[in-house]
């Protein structure tokens, strides 16, 4: 069974997902794992990626945008008033 993959270690989680998918496909094509095991690993990897993207990536994105807004909200108000 596949262990939990840490997407947060990578700058581009989509690339990390793609690399892991390629590894699983290569193992199946090379005969190291059967197609049922490959399917289960792909399913587990997708589930982990979906959880990461939905919870951790979105949360960090919201915090980044909040920080940007908090730092620039007065500049935005001043722009609107001068128009």
Residue pairs with C-beta under 8 A, 6 or more apart in sequence:
1 40
1 44
2 40
2 41
2 44
2 45
4 48
5 16
5 20
5 45
5 48
5 49
7 13
7 16
7 17
7 48
7 49
7 52
7 53
7 56
7 57
8 52
8 56
9 16
10 16
13 49
13 52
13 53
13 57
17 45
17 49
20 45
21 42
21 45
24 33
24 38
24 41
24 42
24 45
25 38
27 33
27 38
28 34
28 35
28 37
28 38
33 41
